[in-house]
Amino acid sequence: MNILGLSAFYHDSAACLVRDGEIIAAAQEERFTRTKHDANFPKQAVDYCLREGGIKIDDVDRVAFYEKPFLKFDRILHSYLAYAPAGLKSFLMAIPLWIRERVWMKELLRRELECDCRILFPEHHESHAASAFFPSPFSEAAFLTIDGVGEWTTTSYGIGRGNRIQMLAEIRFPHSLGLLYSAFTYFTGFKVNSGEYKLMGLAPYGEPKYVDLILRELIDLKADGSFRLNMKYFNYGVGLTMTNAAFNRLFGRAPRKPESKLTQSDMDLARSVQDVTDEIMLRMVRKIRKETGQRNLCLAGGVALNCVANGQILREQIFDRIWIQPAAGDAGGALGAALFAWHQIVDQKRDADGVNDSQRGSYLGPSYSNDEIRRYLETQKIPFTELRDDEIPEKIADLIHAQKVIGWFYGRMEFGPRALGARSIIGDARSPEMQDEKSADWFELEDESPYMLLVAPVSKRRRREMSADEQERFGLEKLLTIRSEIPALTHVDYSARIQTVTEDHQPMFYRMIQRFDQKYGCPVIINTSFNVRGEPIVATPEHAFTCFMRTNMDYLLLGNLLLEKKKQKPLDKDIDWLRQFELD
């Protein structure tokens, strides 16, 4: 049975194909259209999934859409009625579209797909929960889903057993941890539903000066992690902004203007809301462990992308094991909806061995053969050198050691917002120069954009905890202090975002890092996503080459074909990426 999962019409539209319970393909529409967080119907993502599965739309047995439109419309109408007459402007903007299209979702989807498909509509948080539990390695586990809002639910938890998930409790709109975090994202000048990771990356530079104020004025937090927000300070209920004048007065300032200079106040706000988020999630997780008695936990929803809070949960050892959906946001809802249909609706069995998940490292997107890449390069008269498989690890390791910045395009594209070693920009984590502001220029990123630490799990010899003295030496004056042997990755609080690379899922990437360790004594490299700011991660060789030429990367590896910047003819068009991509 072929089941096509879809998410669309809010942000991060995506498609996923599941065949007899196996995840065949999944991709976000933005990767094809080159529009970040594209919310339109995921036509190109659907076309890719069908091609990858070797089928046509008429071969699809079920379509699963990631939420219930009527229930969402119910929430929107009730919210406007509750706040009336406030919100008239946004009401007049939103309601005509709902009446014209969204409430007729079944007909809209059939028209877009050009088929008379049978369409299923799980709830939004059912899709998140399904994406968290069903691909996990666990035969049974607790799950926790947290985001901005689905239909009414903003947080839910429950238990997954075998091929079923059961919701046990929820928190409903307007009380939302995701929207609280997005409110501070907006207030510190970043884009909502896009810049939350920047707020998280900014947090270590600040002090938790506003934690008590947030807990006293903005949120009534209970011991079990349940909470209510004080809506006196928020405008997202029916307004066009996240916060209001009362919020401004509370913090003694107006929202930061986008692209203006970051201040210590912004950093302190980021740290404070991050600490509050950590505490809320810890309380929730303790409650869930006590309530369910489960030893394993699965996480999904946009807030599950907050790796700082996830790290806190892991260190507390509340659960024995944790599995987090890599595409935790709405894009992952397409995958969850398809798996929910297969297991919970069609009632098909699920196998879990307790060790391996079924998401294949989240490498579910398109790949390109060396022949396809070679044809593109030769057609465009782009010079390259072809490497054998056994030459790649050492060649790239040597280039990294020589302080070169390399675009890495190899294998199937990642599904989800993180670059996991298929579409990556990589460099030497030991380089002190990568720690200062020049690193942002190299990758065309904002200063607070987080890099990720990629580790081949071959050595633990450098791992250690901070000393008491190191913990005291905290603050902005330490930004350029050499804090470790890998200064390009060590945050001001001595932390780093770590991703381990396994040979099973990414054998070439693993062997490259392993060779770098063997030759140069460091099992770690720096990684950021293969894109410029505001651009979706590259999907095709053409995207990769254009990004390579627009930036200060030194080399580009496309499959087995290596390009050196010095040998390339300068672009005669598409030079300025700022003209194409809206800053996020």
C-alpha positions as CSV (number, residue, x, y, z in Angstrom):
1,M,0.0,0.0,0.0
2,N,1.3,3.5,-1.0
3,I,0.4,6.3,1.4
4,L,1.3,9.9,0.6
5,G,1.7,12.2,3.5
6,L,1.3,16.0,3.1
7,S,1.8,19.1,5.1
8,A,1.0,22.5,3.6
9,F,-0.5,26.0,3.8
10,Y,1.1,27.3,7.0
11,H,4.9,26.9,6.7
12,D,7.4,24.3,5.7
13,S,5.2,22.4,3.3
14,A,6.4,18.8,2.6
15,A,5.5,15.4,1.2
16,C,6.4,11.9,2.2
17,L,5.8,8.5,0.6
18,V,5.3,5.5,2.9
19,R,5.0,2.0,1.2
20,D,3.8,-0.9,3.4
21,G,5.1,0.9,6.4
22,E,8.6,1.8,4.9
23,I,9.6,5.4,4.5
24,I,10.5,5.6,0.8
25,A,11.1,9.4,0.4
26,A,10.4,12.7,2.1
27,A,11.3,16.3,1.2
28,Q,10.3,19.9,1.9
29,E,8.9,22.0,-0.9
30,E,11.4,24.9,-0.2
31,R,14.3,22.8,-1.5
32,F,12.8,22.7,-5.0
33,T,11.2,26.2,-5.2
34,R,14.1,27.9,-3.4
35,T,11.6,29.8,-1.2
36,K,12.5,29.4,2.4
37,H,9.7,27.8,4.5
38,D,7.5,27.6,1.4
39,A,3.9,27.1,2.5
40,N,2.3,26.4,-0.8
41,F,1.0,23.0,-1.9
42,P,4.2,20.8,-2.1
43,K,3.8,19.9,-5.8
44,Q,7.5,19.4,-6.5
45,A,8.0,17.5,-3.3
46,V,5.1,15.2,-4.2
47,D,6.6,14.7,-7.7
48,Y,9.9,13.8,-6.2
49,C,8.4,11.3,-3.8
50,L,6.4,9.6,-6.6
51,R,9.6,9.4,-8.8
52,E,11.6,8.0,-5.9
53,G,9.0,5.4,-5.4
54,G,8.6,4.6,-9.1
55,I,4.9,5.2,-9.1
56,K,2.3,7.6,-10.4
57,I,-0.4,9.4,-8.4
58,D,-3.0,6.8,-9.5
59,D,-0.9,4.2,-7.6
60,V,-1.4,6.1,-4.3
61,D,-3.9,4.2,-2.1
62,R,-4.3,6.9,0.6
63,V,-3.4,10.5,1.1
64,A,-2.9,11.7,4.7
65,F,-3.0,15.5,5.4
66,Y,-1.3,16.5,8.6
67,E,-4.2,18.3,10.4
68,K,-7.9,18.8,10.5
69,P,-8.9,22.0,8.7
70,F,-12.4,22.3,10.2
71,L,-11.0,22.0,13.7
72,K,-8.4,24.6,12.9
73,F,-11.1,26.9,11.5
74,D,-13.1,26.4,14.7
75,R,-10.1,27.7,16.7
76,I,-9.6,30.7,14.5
77,L,-13.3,31.7,14.6
78,H,-13.5,31.2,18.4
79,S,-10.4,33.3,18.9
80,Y,-11.7,36.2,16.9
81,L,-15.0,36.1,18.7
82,A,-13.2,36.0,22.1
83,Y,-11.1,39.0,21.2
84,A,-13.7,41.0,19.3
85,P,-13.7,43.8,18.3
86,A,-9.9,43.6,18.4
87,G,-8.3,41.8,15.5
88,L,-10.6,43.1,12.8
89,K,-7.8,43.8,10.4
90,S,-6.3,40.3,10.6
91,F,-9.8,38.8,10.6
92,L,-10.5,40.5,7.3
93,M,-7.2,39.1,5.9
94,A,-7.6,35.5,7.1
95,I,-11.3,34.6,6.9
96,P,-11.9,35.1,3.1
97,L,-9.1,32.6,2.3
98,W,-10.5,30.1,4.7
99,I,-14.0,30.4,3.3
100,R,-12.8,30.3,-0.3
101,E,-10.3,27.4,0.0
102,R,-9.2,26.0,3.4
103,V,-12.5,24.6,4.6
104,W,-12.8,22.8,1.3
105,M,-9.4,21.1,1.8
106,K,-10.4,17.7,0.5
107,E,-11.4,19.2,-2.8
108,L,-8.4,21.5,-2.9
109,L,-6.0,18.5,-2.4
110,R,-7.7,16.4,-5.0
111,R,-7.5,19.3,-7.5
112,E,-3.8,19.8,-6.8
113,L,-3.0,16.1,-6.9
114,E,-5.2,15.6,-10.0
115,C,-6.7,12.4,-8.5
116,D,-9.8,11.2,-6.8
117,C,-7.7,10.0,-3.8
118,R,-9.1,8.8,-0.5
119,I,-7.9,11.5,1.9
120,L,-7.4,11.1,5.7
121,F,-7.1,13.9,8.2
122,P,-5.3,13.1,11.5
123,E,-5.0,15.9,14.0
124,H,-1.9,18.1,13.9
125,H,-0.5,16.7,17.2
126,E,-1.4,13.2,16.2
127,S,0.8,13.7,13.2
128,H,3.6,15.0,15.4
129,A,3.2,12.2,17.9
130,A,3.2,9.6,15.1
131,S,6.4,11.1,13.6
132,A,8.0,10.9,17.0
133,F,7.0,7.3,18.0
134,F,6.5,5.2,14.9
135,P,10.0,5.7,13.3
136,S,11.7,5.3,16.7
137,P,13.5,2.1,17.7
138,F,11.1,1.6,20.7
139,S,8.3,-1.0,20.9
140,E,6.8,1.3,23.5
141,A,7.6,4.8,24.8
142,A,6.2,8.0,26.1
143,F,5.9,10.9,23.7
144,L,5.9,14.6,24.1
145,T,4.9,17.1,21.3
146,I,5.4,20.8,21.7
147,D,4.9,23.5,19.0
148,G,3.2,26.9,18.5
149,V,-0.3,25.6,17.8
150,G,-2.0,22.9,15.6
151,E,-5.8,23.1,15.6
152,W,-6.3,23.8,19.3
153,T,-3.5,21.8,20.9
154,T,-0.1,23.4,21.6
155,T,1.4,20.6,23.8
156,S,0.5,17.0,24.2
157,Y,1.8,13.8,25.8
158,G,0.9,10.2,25.7
159,I,2.1,6.6,25.2
160,G,3.0,4.7,22.0
161,R,2.7,0.9,22.1
162,G,3.2,-1.3,19.1
163,N,1.3,0.3,16.2
164,R,-0.8,2.6,18.3
165,I,-0.4,6.0,20.0
166,Q,-2.7,7.2,22.8
167,M,-2.9,10.9,23.8
168,L,-3.2,11.3,27.6
169,A,-3.2,15.1,28.1
170,E,-2.8,18.4,26.3
171,I,-2.4,22.2,26.7
172,R,-4.6,24.3,24.4
173,F,-4.3,27.6,22.6
174,P,-3.6,30.4,23.4
175,H,-1.3,28.9,26.1
176,S,1.7,27.8,24.1
177,L,5.4,27.3,24.9
178,G,6.2,27.5,21.2
179,L,4.4,30.9,20.9
180,L,6.1,32.2,24.0
181,Y,9.5,31.4,22.5
182,S,8.4,32.9,19.2
183,A,7.3,36.1,21.0
184,F,10.8,36.5,22.2
185,T,12.1,35.7,18.8
186,Y,10.0,38.5,17.4
187,F,10.9,40.9,20.2
188,T,14.7,40.4,19.7
189,G,14.3,41.2,16.0
190,F,14.3,37.7,14.4
191,K,11.7,36.3,12.1
192,V,9.0,34.1,13.6
193,N,8.9,30.5,12.5
194,S,12.4,30.9,11.1
195,G,14.7,32.7,13.5
196,E,14.0,30.7,16.7
197,Y,17.3,28.8,16.3
198,K,19.1,32.2,16.3
199,L,17.5,33.1,19.6
200,M,18.7,29.7,21.0
201,G,22.2,30.4,19.6
202,L,22.2,33.9,21.2
203,A,21.3,32.7,24.7
204,P,24.8,31.7,25.9
205,Y,25.9,35.3,25.4
206,G,23.4,36.6,27.9
207,E,22.6,36.4,31.6
208,P,19.3,35.1,32.9
209,K,18.2,38.5,34.2
210,Y,14.6,38.3,33.2
211,V,13.7,34.7,34.4
212,D,11.9,35.8,37.5
213,L,10.1,38.5,35.6
214,I,8.9,36.1,33.0
215,L,7.7,33.6,35.6
216,R,6.0,36.3,37.6
217,E,4.3,38.2,34.8
218,L,4.1,36.2,31.6
219,I,3.5,32.6,32.6
220,D,1.9,30.8,35.5
221,L,4.0,27.7,35.7
222,K,2.9,24.7,37.8
223,A,5.1,22.0,39.3
224,D,4.0,19.4,36.7
225,G,5.0,21.7,33.7
226,S,1.5,22.8,32.9
227,F,1.1,26.5,32.5
228,R,-1.1,29.4,31.4
229,L,0.2,32.5,29.7
230,N,-0.9,36.0,30.7
231,M,-2.4,37.2,27.4
232,K,-2.4,40.8,28.6
233,Y,1.2,40.9,27.1
234,F,0.7,39.1,23.8
235,N,-0.9,40.0,20.5
236,Y,-0.7,36.8,18.6
237,G,-4.3,35.7,19.5
238,V,-5.8,37.7,16.7
239,G,-3.2,40.4,16.0
240,L,-0.5,40.9,13.4
241,T,2.4,41.0,15.9
242,M,3.5,38.6,18.6
243,T,3.7,41.1,21.5
244,N,2.1,44.4,22.4
245,A,2.7,47.7,24.2
246,A,2.3,46.1,27.6
247,F,5.2,43.7,26.7
248,N,7.3,46.7,25.7
249,R,6.6,48.4,29.1
250,L,7.4,45.2,31.0
251,F,10.9,45.0,29.5
252,G,11.4,48.7,29.2
253,R,12.1,48.8,25.5
254,A,10.6,48.3,22.0
255,P,11.2,45.3,19.8
256,R,14.6,45.3,18.2
257,K,14.5,46.3,14.5
258,P,15.5,43.5,12.2
259,E,19.1,43.7,11.1
260,S,20.0,46.3,13.7
261,K,22.9,45.8,16.2
262,L,22.3,43.2,18.8
263,T,22.6,44.5,22.4
264,Q,23.2,43.0,25.8
265,S,19.5,43.3,26.4
266,D,18.7,41.0,23.5
267,M,21.2,38.5,24.7
268,D,19.8,38.6,28.3
269,L,16.3,38.1,26.9
270,A,17.4,35.2,24.8
271,R,19.1,33.5,27.8
272,S,16.2,34.2,30.1
273,V,13.5,32.7,27.8
274,Q,15.8,29.7,27.1
275,D,16.2,29.0,30.8
276,V,12.4,29.2,31.3
277,T,11.9,26.9,28.3
278,D,14.4,24.4,29.8
279,E,12.6,24.5,33.1
280,I,9.2,24.0,31.6
281,M,10.3,21.1,29.5
282,L,12.1,19.4,32.4
283,R,9.0,19.7,34.6
284,M,6.9,18.2,31.8
285,V,9.3,15.3,31.2
286,R,9.4,14.5,35.0
287,K,5.6,14.5,35.1
288,I,5.4,12.2,32.0
289,R,7.9,9.7,33.4
290,K,6.0,9.5,36.6
291,E,2.6,9.4,34.9
292,T,3.4,6.8,32.2
293,G,6.1,4.7,33.9
294,Q,7.8,4.5,30.5
295,R,11.6,4.3,30.2
296,N,11.9,5.8,26.7
297,L,10.8,9.2,25.4
298,C,10.1,10.4,21.9
299,L,9.9,14.1,21.0
300,A,8.4,16.1,18.1
301,G,6.9,19.5,17.3
302,G,8.9,22.6,16.5
303,V,10.1,23.1,20.1
304,A,11.8,19.7,20.0
305,L,14.3,21.3,17.7
306,N,15.6,23.2,20.7
307,C,18.7,21.1,21.3
308,V,19.7,23.2,24.4
309,A,16.5,22.1,26.2
310,N,16.9,18.5,24.8
311,G,20.4,18.4,26.2
312,Q,19.1,19.4,29.6
313,I,16.6,16.6,29.5
314,L,19.3,14.1,28.5
315,R,21.6,15.2,31.2
316,E,18.9,14.9,33.9
317,Q,18.6,11.2,32.9
318,I,14.8,11.3,33.6
319,F,14.4,8.7,30.8
320,D,16.8,5.9,29.8
321,R,16.7,6.8,26.1
322,I,15.4,9.6,24.0
323,W,14.6,9.7,20.3
324,I,13.9,13.0,18.6
325,Q,12.2,13.3,15.2
326,P,14.8,15.0,12.9
327,A,12.1,16.9,11.0
328,A,10.4,17.9,14.2
329,G,8.5,20.8,12.8
330,D,5.5,20.9,10.5
331,A,7.4,19.3,7.6
332,G,7.7,16.2,9.7
333,G,3.9,16.3,10.0
334,A,3.8,14.9,6.5
335,L,5.8,11.8,7.5
336,G,3.8,11.5,10.7
337,A,0.5,11.7,8.9
338,A,1.5,8.9,6.5
339,L,2.7,6.6,9.3
340,F,-0.4,7.4,11.4
341,A,-2.6,6.3,8.4
342,W,-0.6,3.1,8.0
343,H,-0.4,2.0,11.6
344,Q,-3.3,3.6,13.4
345,I,-6.0,3.8,10.7
346,V,-5.2,0.9,8.4
347,D,-4.0,-1.0,11.5
348,Q,-0.9,-2.5,10.1
349,K,1.8,-4.0,12.4
350,R,5.0,-2.2,13.4
351,D,8.4,-3.8,14.0
352,A,10.9,-2.2,16.4
353,D,14.1,-3.8,17.4
354,G,15.0,-1.5,20.3
355,V,18.2,-0.4,18.5
356,N,17.6,1.0,15.0
357,D,15.1,3.6,13.9
358,S,13.3,3.4,10.6
359,Q,14.2,6.8,9.3
360,R,17.5,6.0,7.7
361,G,19.3,8.8,9.4
362,S,16.7,11.2,7.8
363,Y,18.5,10.9,4.4
364,L,15.2,10.7,2.5
365,G,15.6,13.3,-0.2
366,P,16.9,13.2,-3.8
367,S,20.4,12.0,-4.8
368,Y,22.4,12.4,-8.0
369,S,24.7,9.9,-9.6
370,N,28.2,10.8,-10.7
371,D,27.1,10.5,-14.3
372,E,24.3,13.1,-13.8
373,I,26.6,15.5,-12.0
374,R,29.3,15.0,-14.7
375,R,26.8,15.8,-17.5
376,Y,25.8,19.0,-15.8
377,L,29.4,20.1,-15.3
378,E,30.5,19.3,-18.8
379,T,27.4,20.9,-20.3
380,Q,28.2,24.1,-18.4
381,K,32.0,23.8,-19.1
382,I,32.8,23.7,-15.4
383,P,36.3,22.2,-14.7
384,F,36.5,19.4,-12.1
385,T,38.7,16.6,-10.9
386,E,37.2,13.1,-10.5
387,L,38.2,11.2,-7.4
388,R,37.9,7.5,-6.7
389,D,35.9,6.5,-3.6
390,D,39.1,5.6,-1.7
391,E,40.7,9.0,-2.5
392,I,37.9,11.2,-1.1
393,P,38.4,10.8,2.6
394,E,42.1,11.7,2.5
395,K,41.8,14.5,0.0
396,I,39.1,16.3,1.9
397,A,40.9,15.7,5.2
398,D,44.0,17.3,3.8
399,L,42.0,20.3,2.5
400,I,40.3,20.8,5.9
401,H,43.8,20.7,7.6
402,A,45.0,23.3,5.0
403,Q,42.2,25.6,6.4
404,K,40.1,25.3,3.3
405,V,36.3,25.7,3.4
406,I,34.5,23.0,1.5
407,G,31.0,22.5,0.2
408,W,30.0,18.8,0.6
409,F,27.2,17.5,-1.6
410,Y,27.0,13.7,-1.4
411,G,24.2,11.1,-1.3
412,R,20.6,11.7,-0.5
413,M,19.5,15.0,0.8
414,E,18.5,15.4,4.4
415,F,14.8,15.6,5.5
416,G,14.4,18.3,8.1
417,P,16.0,21.7,8.8
418,R,19.5,20.4,9.8
419,A,22.5,19.7,7.6
420,L,23.5,16.2,8.6
421,G,26.5,15.6,6.3
422,A,24.8,15.3,2.9
423,R,24.4,19.0,2.1
424,S,27.0,20.7,4.3
425,I,29.7,23.3,4.4
426,I,32.6,22.0,6.4
427,G,35.9,23.3,7.8
428,D,38.5,22.9,10.6
429,A,37.1,23.2,14.1
430,R,40.6,23.8,15.4
431,S,41.1,27.1,13.6
432,P,41.0,30.1,16.0
433,E,40.0,32.3,13.0
434,M,36.8,30.4,12.6
435,Q,35.8,31.7,16.1
436,D,35.8,35.4,15.3
437,E,33.4,37.4,13.2
438,K,35.2,36.5,9.9
439,S,33.5,33.0,10.1
440,A,30.2,34.6,9.6
441,D,31.5,36.4,6.5
442,W,32.8,33.1,5.1
443,F,29.4,31.5,5.2
444,E,27.3,34.7,4.8
445,L,25.6,34.1,8.1
446,E,24.7,36.3,11.0
447,D,27.1,36.4,13.9
448,E,24.8,34.4,16.2
449,S,24.1,31.6,13.7
450,P,25.2,28.3,15.4
451,Y,27.6,25.9,13.7
452,M,27.4,22.2,14.4
453,L,30.1,19.9,15.7
454,L,30.4,16.8,13.5
455,V,32.0,13.9,15.3
456,A,33.0,10.5,14.1
457,P,32.5,8.4,17.3
458,V,36.1,7.0,17.3
459,S,37.5,8.9,20.3
460,K,36.3,10.3,23.6
461,R,39.7,11.4,24.8
462,R,38.9,15.1,24.8
463,R,35.6,15.0,26.6
464,R,35.5,16.8,30.0
465,E,33.3,18.9,32.2
466,M,33.9,22.6,32.9
467,S,35.9,23.4,36.0
468,A,34.4,25.7,38.7
469,D,36.9,28.4,37.6
470,E,35.8,28.1,34.0
471,Q,32.2,28.4,34.9
472,E,33.0,31.7,36.7
473,R,34.7,33.1,33.7
474,F,31.5,33.9,31.8
475,G,30.5,37.0,29.9
476,L,30.9,38.9,26.7
477,E,34.6,39.8,27.4
478,K,35.3,36.1,26.9
479,L,33.9,35.9,23.4
480,L,37.3,35.6,21.7
481,T,39.0,33.5,24.4
482,I,40.4,30.2,23.2
483,R,38.1,27.9,25.2
484,S,39.1,24.5,23.9
485,E,41.1,22.7,21.3
486,I,38.2,23.3,18.9
487,P,37.6,27.0,19.4
488,A,35.5,27.4,16.3
489,L,32.8,25.3,17.9
490,T,33.0,26.1,21.5
491,H,30.3,28.5,22.7
492,V,30.9,31.2,25.4
493,D,29.3,28.8,27.9
494,Y,31.8,26.1,26.8
495,S,29.0,24.2,25.1
496,A,28.7,23.0,21.5
497,R,26.0,21.5,19.2
498,I,27.2,17.9,18.6
499,Q,26.1,15.5,15.9
500,T,27.6,12.1,15.7
501,V,28.1,10.5,12.3
502,T,27.7,6.8,11.8
503,E,29.2,4.6,9.1
504,D,25.9,2.9,8.6
505,H,24.1,6.1,7.5
506,Q,26.9,8.2,6.0
507,P,29.8,5.9,5.2
508,M,31.8,8.4,3.1
509,F,31.4,11.3,5.5
510,Y,32.3,9.0,8.4
511,R,35.5,7.8,6.6
512,M,36.5,11.3,5.8
513,I,36.3,12.4,9.5
514,Q,37.9,9.2,10.6
515,R,40.8,9.9,8.2
516,F,41.1,13.5,9.5
517,D,41.5,12.1,13.0
518,Q,44.0,9.5,11.9
519,K,46.2,12.0,10.1
520,Y,45.8,15.1,12.2
521,G,44.6,13.9,15.6
522,C,41.2,15.5,15.6
523,P,37.9,13.5,15.2
524,V,35.9,16.6,14.8
525,I,35.0,19.0,12.0
526,I,32.9,22.1,11.8
527,N,29.6,22.0,9.8
528,T,26.9,24.4,8.8
529,S,24.1,23.9,6.3
530,F,24.9,24.3,2.6
531,N,23.2,27.6,1.8
532,V,23.5,31.3,2.3
533,R,21.3,33.2,4.7
534,G,17.7,33.2,3.6
535,E,18.3,30.4,1.1
536,P,16.9,26.8,1.6
537,I,19.6,24.1,1.8
538,V,20.8,23.2,-1.7
539,A,19.0,20.3,-3.3
540,T,20.7,19.9,-6.8
541,P,24.2,20.1,-8.2
542,E,23.2,23.4,-9.9
543,H,22.1,24.9,-6.5
544,A,25.3,23.7,-5.0
545,F,27.5,25.2,-7.7
546,T,25.7,28.6,-7.6
547,C,26.0,28.8,-3.8
548,F,29.7,27.8,-4.1
549,M,30.4,30.5,-6.6
550,R,28.5,33.2,-4.7
551,T,30.4,32.6,-1.4
552,N,34.0,32.3,-0.2
553,M,34.1,28.5,-0.2
554,D,37.4,27.2,-1.6
555,Y,36.3,23.7,-2.9
556,L,33.1,21.9,-3.8
557,L,32.7,18.1,-3.7
558,L,29.8,17.0,-5.9
559,G,29.6,13.2,-5.5
560,N,33.1,12.1,-6.5
561,L,33.8,15.3,-8.5
562,L,35.9,18.0,-6.9
563,L,35.8,21.6,-8.0
564,E,38.5,24.2,-7.0
565,K,37.3,27.8,-6.8
566,K,40.6,29.2,-8.3
567,K,39.9,27.2,-11.5
568,Q,36.4,28.4,-12.0
569,K,35.3,31.2,-14.4
570,P,33.5,33.9,-12.3
571,L,29.7,34.0,-12.6
572,D,28.4,36.4,-15.2
573,K,24.9,36.3,-13.6
574,D,23.3,35.3,-10.3
575,I,26.2,36.9,-8.5
576,D,24.3,38.7,-5.7
577,W,22.4,36.2,-3.5
578,L,20.9,39.1,-1.5
579,R,18.8,40.0,-4.6
580,Q,17.2,36.5,-4.7
581,F,16.7,35.5,-1.1
582,E,14.8,37.4,1.7
583,L,16.9,37.5,4.9
584,D,15.6,35.2,7.6
